[in-house]
Amino acid sequence: MIRALYTAASGMQAQQTNIDNVAHNLSNVNTAGFKKSRVEFEDLVYQQEKVAGSSTSTTNEAPIGLEMGLGTKPIATARDFRTGNLRSTGAPLDFAIEGQGFFQITLPDGQTAYSRAGAFHLNADGGVVTADGYAVEPAITIPPNATSITLSKDGIVSVAVSGESAPQQVGTIELATFQNAAGLQAMGGNLFLVTTASGEPTTAQPGQEGTGFIVQGFLEESNVSVVEEMVNMILGQRAYEANSRVVKTADEMLAEINNLAR
């Protein structure tokens, strides 16, 4: 009876993690470039009461065994890197990746982070940076006398300068791809870090080596489906309730045992 209490409690804890993940996905439904995740579970060890294949007589063996599972636990959050919908903004420094790839972002400590969020801005020196002030890699600087900014689908950034008829190329945005993007470590701020599981990045111009193209004046929306997350929340809630009912039932059965002596 005590075993049922702990087993059901593990299910309640697992579903709490599941609901936490749903809440995180829903809270970022309007976060540009956000990628939803799902929790993966695995069953715990089994208590073997009778092993399959054990002898039942001098000539016979048990075709199946008797084992009691001891619950479940969450083991991973798998991130879904499918492309979200593209939303038109018209802003010259809003970039969306149409396909695979990540923008490269230089952190203050010199480390390179990776992002799908393409809402960029200019700092006081004309550098193209994120909303947190982190520079795009390779660095791009827009001259102060630029009247317009143009980004080609293959990542070439050009500006129109007053007094000059021909556009001036000021840099190129390169995209990074990974053998296992799901192995990247999320650090918040729409940024990911390389891990041994993700593998080292491969960088290329947009449209080359499997990378997607860049679209100017658009942002990639979150790939969270509100309807899907609401269904997941309902399923998680019902599973939590079912496990809590098991706890209540096991408690009632223990109470019956305690009352036998009366």
Wavefront OBJ file of the C-alpha trace (Angstrom):
o trace
v 0.000 0.000 0.000
v 2.840 2.371 0.846
v 4.332 1.610 -2.568
v 1.200 2.996 -4.267
v 1.561 6.255 -2.316
v 5.111 6.870 -3.517
v 4.347 5.724 -7.067
v 1.386 8.079 -7.384
v 3.401 10.886 -5.802
v 6.041 10.479 -8.523
v 3.275 10.851 -11.109
v 2.038 14.044 -9.442
v 5.546 15.503 -9.409
v 6.025 14.574 -13.079
v 2.766 16.247 -14.092
v 3.707 19.339 -12.099
v 6.837 19.561 -14.270
v 4.651 19.070 -17.333
v 2.336 21.936 -16.320
v 5.357 24.133 -15.553
v 6.585 23.544 -19.109
v 3.148 24.355 -20.575
v 3.109 27.587 -18.553
v 6.557 28.506 -19.906
v 5.445 27.880 -23.497
v 2.261 29.919 -23.106
v 4.052 32.793 -21.384
v 6.313 33.111 -24.441
v 3.600 32.893 -27.082
v 4.448 36.452 -28.214
v 8.237 36.150 -27.858
v 9.912 36.540 -31.252
v 11.932 33.490 -32.261
v 10.844 31.441 -29.221
v 10.843 27.662 -29.664
v 8.413 25.577 -27.643
v 9.496 22.511 -25.698
v 7.863 19.386 -24.359
v 8.742 17.275 -21.334
v 9.833 13.677 -21.883
v 9.316 11.054 -19.181
v 10.598 7.582 -18.400
v 9.392 4.861 -16.055
v 11.361 4.122 -12.896
v 12.848 0.824 -11.754
v 10.689 -2.248 -11.312
v 10.437 -4.462 -8.263
v 10.732 -8.046 -9.481
v 8.344 -10.370 -7.646
v 8.855 -13.202 -10.123
v 11.324 -13.255 -12.996
v 10.134 -14.337 -16.445
v 11.652 -17.696 -17.307
v 11.950 -18.828 -13.702
v 11.142 -22.460 -13.002
v 7.595 -23.286 -11.959
v 8.293 -27.024 -11.821
v 11.038 -29.419 -12.801
v 9.973 -29.212 -16.434
v 8.206 -25.862 -16.832
v 9.186 -22.179 -16.837
v 7.087 -19.088 -16.251
v 6.346 -17.448 -19.632
v 5.961 -14.049 -17.983
v 7.112 -12.519 -14.742
v 5.536 -10.459 -11.994
v 6.974 -6.979 -11.610
v 5.699 -3.827 -9.973
v 6.606 -0.443 -11.425
v 7.627 2.316 -9.042
v 6.498 5.383 -10.950
v 7.862 7.903 -13.414
v 10.197 10.878 -13.677
v 10.874 13.672 -16.189
v 14.211 13.219 -17.966
v 14.373 15.891 -20.669
v 12.757 18.905 -22.266
v 12.877 18.435 -26.029
v 12.857 21.736 -27.921
v 10.974 22.057 -31.199
v 12.963 24.162 -33.687
v 10.358 24.240 -36.434
v 10.008 27.680 -38.012
v 7.275 29.917 -36.637
v 5.042 32.170 -38.701
v 6.638 35.296 -40.177
v 5.042 38.602 -39.191
v 5.539 41.753 -41.249
v 6.814 44.752 -39.284
v 8.341 46.928 -41.987
v 11.246 47.839 -39.692
v 14.548 47.860 -41.618
v 16.429 46.044 -38.840
v 13.844 43.318 -38.254
v 15.189 40.117 -39.824
v 13.559 36.691 -39.997
v 15.231 33.424 -40.991
v 13.204 31.513 -43.543
v 14.512 27.998 -42.916
v 17.325 26.644 -40.759
v 20.027 28.622 -39.033
v 20.759 30.953 -36.133
v 21.970 34.528 -35.884
v 25.364 34.802 -34.169
v 25.521 37.140 -31.196
v 28.668 38.271 -29.339
v 28.242 38.319 -25.560
v 30.094 40.800 -23.299
v 32.609 38.092 -22.286
v 33.459 37.436 -25.940
v 31.525 34.172 -26.099
v 29.248 33.568 -29.089
v 25.564 32.871 -28.515
v 22.940 31.932 -31.081
v 19.424 33.218 -31.616
v 16.400 32.984 -33.889
v 15.106 36.380 -32.768
v 15.955 38.991 -35.393
v 14.734 42.226 -33.778
v 17.905 44.323 -34.060
v 18.700 47.958 -33.326
v 21.500 50.486 -33.712
v 23.666 51.517 -30.775
v 25.339 54.922 -30.307
v 28.214 53.901 -32.589
v 25.968 52.668 -35.381
v 26.554 49.001 -34.589
v 23.775 46.479 -35.191
v 22.884 44.998 -31.796
v 20.130 43.110 -29.973
v 17.734 44.801 -27.557
v 20.209 43.919 -24.785
v 23.042 45.661 -26.635
v 24.862 42.510 -27.793
v 26.537 42.899 -31.183
v 25.737 40.786 -34.217
v 28.623 38.633 -35.421
v 30.307 39.432 -37.819
v 30.021 43.033 -36.616
v 28.102 45.440 -38.835
v 28.304 49.230 -38.514
v 25.845 51.560 -40.229
v 27.348 54.965 -41.181
v 25.629 58.000 -39.629
v 24.776 59.499 -43.027
v 22.915 56.385 -44.216
v 19.407 57.107 -45.430
v 18.198 53.506 -45.801
v 19.293 49.961 -44.965
v 18.823 47.018 -47.309
v 19.400 43.348 -46.558
v 19.510 40.816 -49.363
v 18.156 37.297 -48.855
v 21.730 35.987 -48.863
v 22.713 38.254 -45.959
v 24.475 41.190 -47.615
v 23.776 44.479 -45.800
v 23.899 47.623 -47.932
v 23.064 51.237 -47.181
v 22.141 54.223 -49.272
v 24.313 57.203 -48.368
v 23.262 60.750 -49.040
v 25.234 62.241 -51.918
v 26.116 58.856 -53.439
v 24.130 57.162 -56.186
v 25.401 53.617 -55.647
v 24.572 51.655 -52.476
v 27.446 50.919 -50.104
v 27.956 47.407 -48.735
v 28.675 47.525 -44.985
v 28.723 43.857 -43.997
v 27.308 40.358 -44.275
v 25.186 38.416 -41.819
v 26.231 34.780 -41.501
v 24.036 32.019 -40.114
v 25.093 29.058 -37.983
v 23.674 25.551 -38.106
v 24.172 22.592 -35.773
v 24.152 18.845 -36.183
v 21.874 18.610 -33.130
v 20.160 21.933 -32.465
v 18.058 20.308 -29.727
v 21.272 19.923 -27.721
v 21.795 23.699 -27.433
v 21.589 25.200 -23.948
v 18.955 27.910 -23.516
v 20.338 30.818 -21.486
v 17.343 33.161 -21.683
v 17.157 36.403 -23.617
v 16.325 34.447 -26.803
v 19.886 33.081 -26.765
v 21.396 29.590 -26.926
v 24.882 28.324 -26.120
v 26.905 25.529 -27.691
v 27.205 22.240 -25.793
v 28.992 18.999 -26.524
v 25.584 17.535 -27.414
v 24.823 20.198 -30.035
v 28.200 19.925 -31.732
v 30.214 22.819 -33.070
v 28.458 25.318 -35.369
v 28.849 25.441 -39.114
v 28.656 29.012 -40.419
v 27.721 30.095 -43.906
v 25.980 32.849 -45.800
v 22.187 32.518 -45.908
v 21.085 30.029 -48.542
v 24.326 28.057 -48.439
v 25.181 24.741 -46.743
v 21.617 24.078 -45.678
v 20.916 27.466 -44.106
v 17.737 29.385 -44.804
v 17.342 32.813 -46.322
v 16.891 36.065 -44.388
v 13.814 38.227 -44.948
v 14.018 41.928 -44.064
v 11.121 43.700 -42.402
v 9.750 40.527 -40.818
v 10.029 38.799 -37.448
v 9.665 35.100 -36.772
v 6.883 34.547 -34.272
v 6.931 31.938 -31.534
v 6.032 28.444 -32.773
v 3.792 27.908 -29.728
v 0.236 26.790 -30.557
v -2.099 28.089 -27.868
v -4.708 25.428 -28.662
v -2.148 22.632 -28.440
v -0.784 23.933 -25.138
v -4.290 24.227 -23.696
v -4.937 20.591 -24.600
v -1.614 19.595 -23.016
v -2.567 21.529 -19.896
v -5.907 19.734 -19.639
v -4.251 16.340 -20.110
v -1.617 17.185 -17.498
v -4.266 18.388 -15.062
v -6.348 15.233 -15.484
v -3.287 13.018 -15.050
v -2.402 14.952 -11.884
v -5.949 14.487 -10.570
v -5.863 10.762 -11.353
v -2.608 10.322 -9.434
v -3.943 12.334 -6.505
v -6.996 10.030 -6.447
v -4.646 7.054 -6.226
v -3.003 8.672 -3.181
v -6.442 9.186 -1.617
v -7.469 5.593 -2.368
v -4.255 4.176 -0.904
v -4.771 6.324 2.193
v -8.332 5.036 2.596
v -7.115 1.439 2.288
v -4.493 2.079 4.951
v -7.196 3.560 7.160
v -9.236 0.381 6.740
v -6.255 -1.686 7.889
v -5.791 0.571 10.922
v -9.458 0.078 11.821
v -9.286 -3.724 11.748
v -8.200 -3.902 15.387
v -11.152 -1.877 16.605
l 1 2 3 4 5 6 7 8 9 10 11 12 13 14 15 16 17 18 19 20 21 22 23 24 25 26 27 28 29 30 31 32 33 34 35 36 37 38 39 40 41 42 43 44 45 46 47 48 49 50 51 52 53 54 55 56 57 58 59 60 61 62 63 64 65 66 67 68 69 70 71 72 73 74 75 76 77 78 79 80 81 82 83 84 85 86 87 88 89 90 91 92 93 94 95 96 97 98 99 100 101 102 103 104 105 106 107 108 109 110 111 112 113 114 115 116 117 118 119 120 121 122 123 124 125 126 127 128 129 130 131 132 133 134 135 136 137 138 139 140 141 142 143 144 145 146 147 148 149 150 151 152 153 154 155 156 157 158 159 160 161 162 163 164 165 166 167 168 169 170 171 172 173 174 175 176 177 178 179 180 181 182 183 184 185 186 187 188 189 190 191 192 193 194 195 196 197 198 199 200 201 202 203 204 205 206 207 208 209 210 211 212 213 214 215 216 217 218 219 220 221 222 223 224 225 226 227 228 229 230 231 232 233 234 235 236 237 238 239 240 241 242 243 244 245 246 247 248 249 250 251 252 253 254 255 256 257 258 259 260 261 262
